[in-house]
Amino acid sequence: MSAKDIHQMGVAELVAAIADKKTSSVEAAQVLLARAKQHAGLGAYLAFNEDATLAQARAVDARIAAGERGPLLGVPLAHKDIFVTQGFPSTAGSKMLEGYQSPFDATVVANLAKAGAVTLGKLNCDEFAMGGSNENSAYGVARNPWDADRVPGGSSGGSAVAVAARLAPAVTGTDTGGSIRQPASFCNVTGIKPTYGRCSRYGMIAFASSLDQAGPMARSAADCATLLTAMAGPDIDRDSTSLDHPAEDYTRLLGQAREGATATQPLKGLRIGLPQEFFGEGCAPDVLAAVRAALAEYEKLGATLVDISLPRTELSIPVYYIIAPAEASSNLSRFDGVKFGHRAAQYDDLLDMYKKSRSEGFGPEVQRRIMIGTYVLSHGYYDAYYLKAQQIRRLIAKDFQDAFARCDVIAGPAAPTTAWKIGDKADDPVANYLADIFTLPASLAGLPGMSVPAGFGAGGLPVGLQLIGNYFQEAALLQTAHAFQQATDWHLKTPEGF
C-alpha cells in the first residue's frame, strides 16, 4: 500500500486496511510522521517522540496479530497540547510549561490508547487554549492549509490543520467557547463538542473549569462517532465535573434509522430550529449563502426548518469574557515558578520571583485574561460583574430549553466569517472575541455542538454548519451530520496540494 493511500484514509478505512494486513500500525505511523515533518511549515505539530510512537504501534500490531479487533485498533492519532501525555512534552502552547513532561496520561489520552490508538505527537494551540486563531501560541502560528496566509481558527488550530492537511486521520481538541467548532469550520473538517462533563477533564490543562470540554475532530461524523465512543464516559473519581452517565456506542447509534425515515429521506420528521439571531447582519453574505444551501439539502433529506429565537445571543460575549477570565485567573494562579512551570533566572525576593516568572512565562493574551478575571473577582466588583454574568448564563441556558420545545436540533453558521488573514485582528482582541458569537451560547449552556463542512465562501474558503443539540443528544447530532455527509461531499474536499 502506498504512502498516498495511507494518508488519504479516514479512521474506518485505516482500521480495515490494518485488520486486512494491507498495512500495519507501524507503517501507518511512519508514513504520517514523515508527512507531518514534510509539512512542518504549517505549524500543526509542536512535538514528536518517534521512538514512543513506534513502540506503541508495534504493541498494537502484536494485539492485532493475536486476533484482537476494534474500531480504533492501530490508528495513529495526535493530541492537542492541552492534554498531558506521557513521553511527550505537554506545554499548553505556553513558555510557562516549556519542556514539561507529565508522569501520567490525561483520561482522554488513556481511553484512546486503551482502544488501540497510537499517539503521533502533540498539536499546536493557542496558549492555555485562550484564543480563536492560534496566533497566541508561544511556539508560532499554525497555518490554514486552504490558504497559508490565513488563520486556521483556534484554540484547536493545530488539530484542525492536521486533519485538513491529511497529517492525521483524526485528532483530539478542546472547546471552551467554540475552540473545536470554529477551527473545524475554518479548515473544512468535522468536530464535535459533547455535553459538558461527557469527557473527563482529568489531565486536561485547565483554562475555564466550568466550560472546558474535550472532543474529537476528524474528516467525517462517522469517524468522530468512533473517537467519541472511546473518549467519553464517567471518571467521577478523578474529575468532580465528570457526569455519572454511561458511555454510549455512538458508531452503533449512527446507523439507527429514525422512525418514519425512508431511503431518500433519512431525516424525515426532524425539526431543525433556525435562530433568527444567527442569520442577521453580523454574518457575512458568503457564509449565509453556504449555510442556506446546506439547510436546503436538509429539507431534501426530510427535515423541517423551524424559525426560533435565542434572544440573549448577543449577551453571550460579555458573559463569557467575564466568566472564562475569572476561572482562568484562579486556575493559572498555580503557575508561580515555585513547584513547576517557568521560573525567572534572576530575582530579588519571593514576590519579585512571582512577578518575573509570570511575566516571562505568560503571553499577552493570557496576561490580559488573568487581569480581567482578577478584576471581576475582586472585592466590590464580584456582584456587579461575575455574579451578574452567572445569572445571565442561566437565562441563556433557559433560552435553549424554550427553543428545544419547538425543535430537535438547532442549526446555523459556526462562525460569522471565513478564516481571516494572519495578523488582521492581532491589534484588536475584541474583534477576535466577536468571532465566537455563534459558538459561545451553547458553551455557556453546557450543550453539545458540532461543526460540519457545508461548502465554501469567497476565495474558496471553507464554511461550517453548526448543529446544537439538547443535553446528551450527541447521537442525534452525529446522525444529523452523517445523513448530510452521505448526501454531500463537502467533507471530502481537500486543500490543493494535500
C-alpha positions as CSV (number, residue, x, y, z in Angstrom):
1,M,0.0,0.0,0.0
2,S,1.4,3.4,-1.0
3,A,2.1,6.2,1.4
4,K,-0.5,8.3,-0.5
5,D,-3.2,5.7,0.1
6,I,-2.5,5.7,3.8
7,H,-2.6,9.4,4.5
8,Q,-5.8,9.8,2.5
9,M,-7.6,7.2,4.7
10,G,-10.1,8.1,7.4
11,V,-10.3,6.2,10.7
12,A,-12.6,3.4,9.5
13,E,-10.7,2.8,6.3
14,L,-7.4,2.7,8.1
15,V,-8.7,0.2,10.7
16,A,-9.9,-2.0,7.9
17,A,-6.7,-1.9,6.0
18,I,-4.7,-2.7,9.1
19,A,-7.0,-5.6,10.1
20,D,-6.8,-7.0,6.5
21,K,-3.0,-6.9,6.7
22,K,-2.8,-4.4,3.7
23,T,-0.7,-2.2,6.0
24,S,0.3,-2.1,9.7
25,S,0.0,0.3,12.5
26,V,3.8,0.8,12.4
27,E,3.8,1.6,8.6
28,A,0.8,3.9,9.0
29,A,2.6,5.8,11.9
30,Q,5.8,6.0,9.9
31,V,4.0,7.4,6.8
32,L,2.1,10.0,8.9
33,L,5.2,11.1,10.9
34,A,7.1,11.6,7.6
35,R,4.2,13.6,6.2
36,A,3.9,15.7,9.3
37,K,7.6,16.6,9.1
38,Q,7.4,17.2,5.4
39,H,4.7,19.9,6.1
40,A,6.2,21.3,9.2
41,G,5.8,24.8,7.7
42,L,2.1,24.6,8.6
43,G,2.9,24.6,12.3
44,A,0.4,21.9,13.2
45,Y,2.7,19.9,15.4
46,L,4.7,21.1,18.4
47,A,6.4,17.8,19.5
48,F,7.1,14.3,18.3
49,N,8.6,11.2,20.0
50,E,9.2,8.8,17.2
51,D,10.5,6.0,19.4
52,A,7.5,6.2,21.7
53,T,5.1,6.3,18.7
54,L,6.6,3.3,17.0
55,A,6.8,1.3,20.3
56,Q,3.0,1.9,20.7
57,A,2.4,0.9,17.1
58,R,4.4,-2.3,17.5
59,A,2.4,-3.2,20.6
60,V,-0.9,-2.7,18.8
61,D,0.3,-4.7,15.8
62,A,1.0,-7.6,18.3
63,R,-2.5,-7.2,19.7
64,I,-3.9,-7.5,16.1
65,A,-1.7,-10.5,15.3
66,A,-3.2,-12.2,18.4
67,G,-6.6,-11.8,16.9
68,E,-7.9,-8.6,18.6
69,R,-10.2,-6.3,16.7
70,G,-11.6,-2.9,17.4
71,P,-12.8,0.3,15.7
72,L,-9.7,2.3,16.7
73,L,-7.1,-0.5,16.8
74,G,-3.9,0.6,15.2
75,V,-5.0,4.1,14.2
76,P,-2.4,6.9,14.7
77,L,-3.9,10.0,16.3
78,A,-2.5,13.2,17.5
79,H,-3.4,15.2,20.7
80,K,-3.9,18.9,21.3
81,D,-1.1,20.1,23.5
82,I,-3.6,20.8,26.3
83,F,-3.7,17.1,27.2
84,V,-0.9,15.8,29.4
85,T,0.7,12.8,27.6
86,Q,3.4,10.5,28.9
87,G,6.6,10.5,26.8
88,F,5.7,13.8,25.1
89,P,6.1,17.4,26.2
90,S,2.9,19.0,27.5
91,T,3.1,22.7,27.2
92,A,-0.5,24.1,26.5
93,G,1.2,26.2,23.9
94,S,2.9,28.3,26.6
95,K,6.5,29.1,27.5
96,M,5.3,28.7,31.1
97,L,5.3,24.9,30.7
98,E,8.2,24.7,28.2
99,G,9.8,21.2,28.4
100,Y,7.2,19.9,31.0
101,Q,6.9,16.1,30.9
102,S,3.8,14.6,32.6
103,P,4.2,11.5,34.7
104,F,0.7,10.4,33.6
105,D,-1.8,10.5,30.7
106,A,-4.9,12.5,30.6
107,T,-8.0,10.3,30.8
108,V,-9.0,11.1,27.2
109,V,-5.5,10.1,26.1
110,A,-5.6,6.9,28.2
111,N,-9.0,6.0,26.9
112,L,-8.0,6.3,23.3
113,A,-4.8,4.3,24.0
114,K,-6.8,1.6,25.6
115,A,-8.9,1.4,22.5
116,G,-5.8,0.9,20.4
117,A,-5.0,4.3,19.2
118,V,-1.3,5.3,18.7
119,T,0.0,8.8,19.6
120,L,1.7,10.6,16.7
121,G,2.6,13.8,18.6
122,K,1.3,17.0,20.2
123,L,-0.6,19.6,18.3
124,N,-0.3,23.4,18.3
125,C,-2.8,25.5,20.1
126,D,-3.4,29.0,21.5
127,E,-1.7,29.4,24.8
128,F,-3.7,27.7,27.5
129,A,-6.5,27.4,24.9
130,M,-7.1,31.2,25.0
131,G,-7.8,32.4,21.5
132,G,-9.7,31.9,18.3
133,S,-6.9,32.0,15.7
134,N,-3.9,30.0,17.0
135,E,-1.9,33.3,16.8
136,N,-1.5,33.2,20.6
137,S,0.7,30.1,20.7
138,A,4.1,30.8,22.2
139,Y,5.6,28.5,19.5
140,G,4.3,30.1,16.4
141,V,1.0,30.3,14.5
142,A,-0.5,27.3,12.7
143,R,-1.4,28.0,9.1
144,N,-4.6,27.2,7.3
145,P,-3.8,24.7,4.5
146,W,-6.6,26.2,2.4
147,D,-4.6,29.5,2.4
148,A,-1.3,29.6,4.3
149,D,-1.7,33.3,4.9
150,R,-4.8,32.8,6.9
151,V,-5.5,31.5,10.4
152,P,-6.9,28.0,11.0
153,G,-9.0,29.2,13.9
154,G,-8.4,28.4,17.5
155,S,-7.7,27.4,20.0
156,S,-7.6,23.9,18.5
157,G,-5.9,25.3,15.4
158,G,-3.1,22.7,15.1
159,S,-5.7,20.0,15.5
160,A,-7.8,21.3,12.6
161,V,-4.8,21.8,10.4
162,A,-3.6,18.2,11.0
163,V,-6.9,16.7,9.8
164,A,-7.4,19.1,6.9
165,A,-3.8,18.6,5.6
166,R,-4.1,14.9,6.0
167,L,-1.3,14.8,8.6
168,A,-3.5,12.6,10.9
169,P,-6.8,10.8,10.2
170,A,-8.3,12.2,13.4
171,V,-7.3,14.2,16.5
172,T,-8.4,15.5,19.9
173,G,-9.3,19.1,20.6
174,T,-10.9,21.1,23.4
175,D,-13.8,23.5,23.2
176,T,-14.2,26.2,25.9
177,G,-16.1,28.8,23.8
178,G,-16.0,27.3,20.4
179,S,-12.4,26.0,20.0
180,I,-13.4,22.8,18.2
181,R,-16.3,24.2,16.1
182,Q,-14.7,27.4,14.8
183,P,-11.4,25.9,13.6
184,A,-13.4,22.9,12.2
185,S,-15.4,25.5,10.2
186,F,-12.3,27.4,9.0
187,C,-10.4,24.2,7.9
188,N,-13.3,22.1,6.4
189,V,-13.2,19.3,9.0
190,T,-15.8,17.8,11.3
191,G,-15.6,18.4,15.0
192,I,-17.9,17.8,18.0
193,K,-18.0,19.3,21.5
194,P,-20.0,16.9,23.7
195,T,-22.3,17.8,26.6
196,Y,-20.2,19.4,29.4
197,G,-19.0,16.6,31.6
198,R,-19.2,13.8,29.0
199,C,-15.4,13.6,28.6
200,S,-13.2,13.7,31.6
201,R,-11.2,16.8,32.2
202,Y,-8.6,14.9,34.3
203,G,-5.2,15.7,32.8
204,M,-6.5,18.5,30.6
205,I,-4.6,21.6,31.5
206,A,-7.3,23.9,32.8
207,F,-8.4,27.2,31.3
208,A,-12.1,27.7,32.5
209,S,-13.2,24.8,34.5
210,S,-17.0,25.2,34.0
211,L,-16.6,25.4,30.2
212,D,-13.6,23.3,29.1
213,Q,-14.6,20.1,27.3
214,A,-12.7,17.6,25.2
215,G,-13.9,16.4,21.8
216,P,-12.8,14.7,18.6
217,M,-12.0,16.3,15.2
218,A,-11.9,14.1,12.1
219,R,-12.9,14.1,8.4
220,S,-16.4,12.8,9.0
221,A,-19.2,12.5,11.5
222,A,-18.7,8.7,11.4
223,D,-15.1,9.0,12.4
224,C,-16.0,11.5,15.2
225,A,-18.5,9.0,16.5
226,T,-15.8,6.3,16.7
227,L,-13.5,8.6,18.7
228,L,-16.2,9.9,21.0
229,T,-17.3,6.4,21.9
230,A,-13.7,5.7,23.2
231,M,-13.2,9.2,24.7
232,A,-16.4,9.7,26.7
233,G,-17.6,8.1,29.9
234,P,-17.7,8.7,33.6
235,D,-14.5,9.5,35.5
236,I,-16.0,10.8,38.8
237,D,-13.2,9.5,41.0
238,R,-10.7,11.9,39.3
239,D,-12.9,14.6,37.8
240,S,-15.6,16.1,40.0
241,T,-17.3,17.6,36.9
242,S,-17.5,14.3,35.1
243,L,-21.0,13.1,34.6
244,D,-22.1,9.8,36.0
245,H,-23.7,8.9,32.7
246,P,-22.9,5.6,31.0
247,A,-20.8,5.6,27.9
248,E,-22.6,5.1,24.6
249,D,-21.6,3.4,21.3
250,Y,-22.1,6.4,19.0
251,T,-21.0,4.3,16.0
252,R,-23.9,1.9,16.5
253,L,-26.3,4.7,17.2
254,L,-25.2,6.3,13.9
255,G,-26.8,3.5,12.0
256,Q,-30.2,3.6,13.8
257,A,-33.0,4.7,11.4
258,R,-35.4,7.4,12.5
259,E,-39.0,6.5,13.0
260,G,-40.8,7.1,9.7
261,A,-37.5,7.6,7.7
262,T,-37.1,6.4,4.1
263,A,-34.1,5.7,2.0
264,T,-34.4,9.1,0.3
265,Q,-35.5,11.0,3.4
266,P,-33.5,9.6,6.3
267,L,-34.2,12.7,8.4
268,K,-38.0,12.7,7.9
269,G,-39.7,14.2,11.0
270,L,-36.5,16.0,12.2
271,R,-37.3,19.6,13.2
272,I,-34.3,21.9,12.7
273,G,-34.5,25.3,14.6
274,L,-33.0,28.4,12.9
275,P,-32.3,31.1,15.5
276,Q,-33.1,34.5,13.9
277,E,-30.1,35.9,15.8
278,F,-27.7,33.7,13.8
279,F,-28.9,34.9,10.4
280,G,-28.7,38.7,10.8
281,E,-26.4,41.4,9.5
282,G,-23.5,40.2,11.7
283,C,-22.9,37.2,9.4
284,A,-21.0,37.5,6.1
285,P,-23.2,37.1,3.0
286,D,-20.9,34.3,1.6
287,V,-21.2,32.3,4.9
288,L,-25.0,32.8,4.9
289,A,-25.3,31.6,1.3
290,A,-23.4,28.4,2.1
291,V,-25.4,27.7,5.2
292,R,-28.7,28.3,3.5
293,A,-27.7,25.9,0.7
294,A,-26.8,23.3,3.3
295,L,-30.2,23.8,5.0
296,A,-31.9,23.3,1.7
297,E,-30.2,20.0,1.4
298,Y,-31.5,19.0,4.9
299,E,-35.0,19.8,3.6
300,K,-34.5,17.3,0.8
301,L,-33.4,14.8,3.4
302,G,-36.8,15.1,5.1
303,A,-36.1,17.7,7.8
304,T,-38.4,20.6,8.6
305,L,-37.0,24.0,9.2
306,V,-38.5,26.0,12.1
307,D,-37.8,29.6,13.0
308,I,-36.8,30.1,16.6
309,S,-35.2,32.8,18.8
310,L,-32.3,32.8,21.2
311,P,-32.8,36.3,22.4
312,R,-29.8,36.6,24.6
313,T,-27.2,35.6,22.0
314,E,-25.5,39.0,22.0
315,L,-25.1,38.8,25.8
316,S,-23.0,35.6,25.5
317,I,-19.9,37.5,24.6
318,P,-19.8,39.8,27.7
319,V,-20.9,36.9,29.9
320,Y,-18.3,34.5,28.5
321,Y,-15.5,37.1,28.8
322,I,-16.3,37.7,32.4
323,I,-16.7,34.0,33.5
324,A,-13.9,32.5,31.5
325,P,-11.2,35.0,32.5
326,A,-12.4,34.7,36.2
327,E,-11.9,31.0,36.1
328,A,-8.6,31.4,34.2
329,S,-7.3,33.8,36.9
330,S,-8.0,31.1,39.5
331,N,-6.7,28.1,37.5
332,L,-3.5,29.8,36.4
333,S,-2.5,31.1,39.8
334,R,-0.7,27.7,40.4
335,F,1.9,28.7,37.8
336,D,4.1,30.8,40.1
337,G,7.6,29.4,39.5
338,V,7.7,27.6,42.8
339,K,6.9,23.9,42.2
340,F,6.6,23.7,38.5
341,G,6.4,25.9,35.4
342,H,8.9,28.6,34.3
343,R,11.0,30.3,36.9
344,A,12.8,33.6,36.2
345,A,16.6,33.3,36.2
346,Q,17.2,36.4,38.3
347,Y,15.0,37.9,41.1
348,D,15.4,39.8,44.3
349,D,12.9,38.1,46.6
350,L,9.8,35.8,46.5
351,L,7.4,38.5,45.3
352,D,9.9,39.5,42.6
353,M,10.2,35.9,41.5
354,Y,6.4,35.6,41.2
355,K,6.2,38.7,39.1
356,K,9.1,38.0,36.8
357,S,8.3,34.3,36.3
358,R,4.7,35.0,35.4
359,S,5.6,38.0,33.2
360,E,8.1,35.9,31.3
361,G,6.1,32.7,31.1
362,F,2.7,34.0,30.1
363,G,2.0,35.6,26.7
364,P,0.0,38.9,26.2
365,E,-3.4,37.3,25.8
366,V,-3.1,35.1,28.9
367,Q,-1.9,38.1,30.9
368,R,-4.9,40.1,29.6
369,R,-7.4,37.5,30.7
370,I,-5.8,36.9,34.1
371,M,-6.0,40.7,34.8
372,I,-9.7,40.8,33.6
373,G,-10.5,37.8,35.7
374,T,-8.8,39.1,38.8
375,Y,-10.6,42.4,38.4
376,V,-14.1,40.9,38.1
377,L,-13.5,38.7,41.1
378,S,-12.1,41.5,43.3
379,H,-14.0,43.0,46.3
380,G,-16.6,45.4,45.2
381,Y,-16.8,44.1,41.6
382,Y,-17.8,40.4,42.2
383,D,-21.5,41.1,42.5
384,A,-21.6,43.7,39.7
385,Y,-19.8,41.5,37.2
386,Y,-19.2,37.8,38.0
387,L,-22.4,37.1,39.8
388,K,-24.5,39.0,37.2
389,A,-22.8,37.1,34.4
390,Q,-23.6,33.8,36.1
391,Q,-27.3,34.8,36.4
392,I,-27.4,35.7,32.7
393,R,-25.7,32.4,31.9
394,R,-28.7,30.6,33.5
395,L,-31.1,32.7,31.3
396,I,-29.1,31.8,28.2
397,A,-29.5,28.1,29.1
398,K,-33.2,28.7,29.6
399,D,-33.5,30.2,26.1
400,F,-32.2,27.0,24.7
401,Q,-34.7,24.9,26.6
402,D,-37.5,27.1,25.3
403,A,-36.2,26.6,21.8
404,F,-36.0,22.8,22.1
405,A,-39.6,22.7,22.9
406,R,-40.1,23.6,19.3
407,C,-37.3,21.8,17.6
408,D,-35.0,18.8,17.9
409,V,-31.7,20.3,16.6
410,I,-30.6,23.9,16.2
411,A,-28.6,24.9,13.2
412,G,-26.7,28.0,11.9
413,P,-23.3,29.2,11.0
414,A,-20.4,28.1,13.1
415,A,-18.6,31.4,12.6
416,P,-19.8,34.7,11.2
417,T,-16.9,34.8,8.6
418,T,-14.5,32.6,6.9
419,A,-10.8,32.5,8.1
420,W,-9.2,35.9,8.2
421,K,-5.6,36.7,7.3
422,I,-2.9,36.1,10.0
423,G,-2.3,39.4,11.8
424,D,-5.6,41.1,10.7
425,K,-7.0,41.1,14.2
426,A,-3.8,41.0,16.2
427,D,-4.2,44.5,17.5
428,D,-7.9,44.3,18.2
429,P,-8.7,41.5,20.7
430,V,-12.3,42.4,20.9
431,A,-12.8,41.8,17.2
432,N,-11.3,38.4,17.7
433,Y,-13.7,37.8,20.6
434,L,-16.7,38.7,18.4
435,A,-15.8,35.8,16.1
436,D,-17.2,33.5,18.8
437,I,-20.7,34.9,18.8
438,F,-22.4,31.8,17.4
439,T,-20.5,29.2,19.4
440,L,-20.5,30.8,22.9
441,P,-24.2,30.4,23.8
442,A,-24.0,26.6,23.6
443,S,-20.8,26.5,25.6
444,L,-22.3,28.7,28.3
445,A,-25.3,26.3,28.5
446,G,-23.1,23.2,28.5
447,L,-24.8,21.8,25.4
448,P,-23.3,19.6,22.7
449,G,-22.5,21.2,19.4
450,M,-20.6,20.4,16.2
451,S,-19.4,21.9,13.0
452,V,-19.9,20.1,9.7
453,P,-18.3,21.1,6.4
454,A,-21.1,22.9,4.4
455,G,-19.5,24.5,1.4
456,F,-17.2,27.3,0.5
457,G,-17.4,31.1,0.6
458,A,-15.5,33.9,-1.2
459,G,-12.0,32.9,-2.2
460,G,-12.7,29.2,-1.9
461,L,-12.5,29.3,1.9
462,P,-14.4,26.7,3.9
463,V,-17.7,27.3,5.7
464,G,-19.0,25.2,8.6
465,L,-22.6,24.5,9.6
466,Q,-23.1,24.4,13.3
467,L,-25.5,21.9,14.8
468,I,-26.5,22.2,18.5
469,G,-28.4,19.5,20.4
470,N,-30.0,19.2,23.8
471,Y,-28.1,17.7,26.7
472,F,-26.8,14.1,26.0
473,Q,-28.0,14.3,22.4
474,E,-24.6,13.7,20.8
475,A,-26.0,10.7,18.9
476,A,-28.8,12.9,17.4
477,L,-26.2,15.5,16.3
478,L,-23.9,12.8,14.8
479,Q,-26.8,11.2,13.0
480,T,-27.9,14.5,11.6
481,A,-24.4,15.3,10.4
482,H,-23.9,11.8,9.0
483,A,-27.0,11.9,6.9
484,F,-25.9,15.2,5.4
485,Q,-22.4,13.8,4.6
486,Q,-23.9,10.7,3.0
487,A,-25.7,13.1,0.6
488,T,-22.9,15.6,0.0
489,D,-19.2,15.6,-0.5
490,W,-18.1,18.8,1.1
491,H,-16.3,16.9,3.9
492,L,-14.2,15.0,1.3
493,K,-12.7,18.2,-0.2
494,T,-9.1,18.7,0.4
495,P,-6.8,21.8,0.0
496,E,-4.8,21.9,-3.2
497,G,-1.5,20.1,-2.8
498,F,-2.6,18.0,0.2
